[in-house]
Amino acid sequence: MPVTTRRAKLRVPQIQQYSPIGDDGYLSSELSDADDNTSDWEDNRRKGSNGPQNRQKKRPRVMKSTWPSRTKHRGANGQLCVFPTLPLDIIYEILALLTPVDLANLAQANGAFRATLMSPQAHKLWKAARKYAGNVPDCPPNVREVSWARFIYGRPRCQECGVVNIHYVDFALMRRVCKKCKQKKLVYSKHFAKRYPDFDPAMLELIPHTSIGCSSVRYSNPNSKFYWEDDIYAMAKIYGEYQLAIYQRRPGAKEALEKYRHERVEYVAAVSEHVNTCQRQSADLIKYRASLVRERIDKQYDAIVDRFRELGYEDQDIEAIQYACAANKDRVFTERVWTRVRPCLQRIIDAARCRRLERDERAIIDARKLLVRNAYDDYKQTLRPIEWIHLPPLQFIYVVPEFHSLIYTNLDVPLEQASCNEAATRLPEHISAFNETLKKYLLQGLIDHTAPRRKGKKVPEDYDRLALATSVFANNTGLVACSLDDVAAYLAWHETKGIHDTSSYIPMLEAQYWPIWGLTFQDRYWNQTGSTAMKSLLAAASLDPTTARPGDLDEMDRRFVCEHCFGAKLAHSWRGYITHHLTSHKWQKPLVRVLSEEDSATMREAEGDDRAGDQKMWSCNHCAVHFNNLQTRPVVEKHVQETHAINEPAETVDLFHAFPTARWRPDPQPCWIYY
């Protein structure tokens, strides 16, 4: 029988007292209560390793705080000195109106409040507050009310790295962590032996586990077990103490280990049962959080509406921003936020106001638009006719500040043509700004198509790149535009059909709102596939992709054959081949052959006469006789011959097609030439 001394008998109780990792008996210290003098538990928890030392320094100052001392400090400034003197049942009635977070903050105000709220009599108070705030279950085993409230209703931050917007709470691990931290800290049960060969796998049954790994909750397997790495190390330390006591043959060591194991198994089972309860009631918590978010968003929206009312806008126009993203964000409304969101929201309201006035005061608005159109037509006639192709649409002119104020304000005062003519003197300035903004928008999309856009990134002014044939832009309707000139011509032609009203052009006044323009015009964007096909076509035609322009291809007027097509080959024009590749072989590498000049001439002869000549979209380039009165090509050619004495009129020199985007192109012809 081993010798037993008084010193040896005291060793086993020490191990039993050391068995809990923290004061609350939980494996992690994440849920330990904050100090009484701490107003923000999360900030205090994220402090450095010197936190416990700081708490020891601050605690004596808190212990001196009593109800009389609180009255002494605040009696001169407020009425809080009366609250502690009220009967306890009245205090409980007042506290019942608070949320769990408010109760947690109050419990950390001073020792008296903490003692009151942590007493057994306050359990119903906490329970009622949790039921109102999302129907949250009672605290887990060995977790206090303040810690539980902070954990559930705290800020959605990762407890490991501090990243925001982490709303999912793992009730089994009692942690709110991001996916990246889960990948670092979660340990799969089947990998435990390989990852920790020196640890006893038997201790895993003493640690709470979760069935949700790094993947989404819906892909979790209920039979999987994941453990938190810190919990494993903490349990290994305790388990090692017990094993050491057994190895040293201390009296009662085995019994102490069995007792601790039994307690921990019951504790893990209790945690699992509590997790099931939390998961069943998690829907109520999600709804509660959503209601809080909606309440904050509504409060911000009301503040924005009040600001626009102060600017003189009417409620029926302000309603247009009720679904705008900028007006429905969960944030604190400040002057900085107002400065940032006002421009985009104000344009939405202006657009709604335009639509309302065009509907309610249609006759007046149409009459004023006619005066503006006359002024714009007078300006057009001062230009060379071929320049009309790339001018901004008429609807854009209506929203230019000078003309917008003339059309949509002071409707009770008659508008004179002289006022519109005076405003038209600034048209060159606005048209130049329109062209510069269009260039920046297209160049931004061309540069950042394959690279992530950085905030505040300056767009290099490489405008010559937009004139190249490789700058291919397309939309979801199949229309293809090569170079900046084609895009400008597309905008001018597209709006002659009256698809969009004037209000659609209001967001186009500034460069940062042109992504909205891109959506308005059916997602016209730089097409990488089309650009790749164009490079292959230029290489086949022995042209340099870094310098070739659409005019060079028009001058060659060669025909191209797609090598992906089976059977009889079709000879396409260069524009026809790009459209063919985008519609038929979008996911394949371009394979194209160029026909010789002789074979191309044979194909052009097979195509017959140019069908575009029958379109009433031609104009003389020497005078404005066909302004707003476009004719067919034969009519215009006859006019040029008779009026301007040019026997053989040349396209783009003596006459031009006013809408190149809508021009009829020749149909591809079967090509029986093999080489």
Beta strands, then each sheet from edge to edge (+ up, - down):
strand 1: 186-188
strand 2: 226-228
strand 3: 472-474
strand 4: 480-482
strand 5: 525-526
strand 6: 560-562
strand 7: 569-572
strand 8: 592-594
strand 9: 618-620
strand 10: 655-657
strand 11: 669-671
sheet 1: 1+ 2-
sheet 2: 4+ 3- 5+
sheet 3: 8+ 6- 7+ 11-
sheet 4: 9+ 10-
end
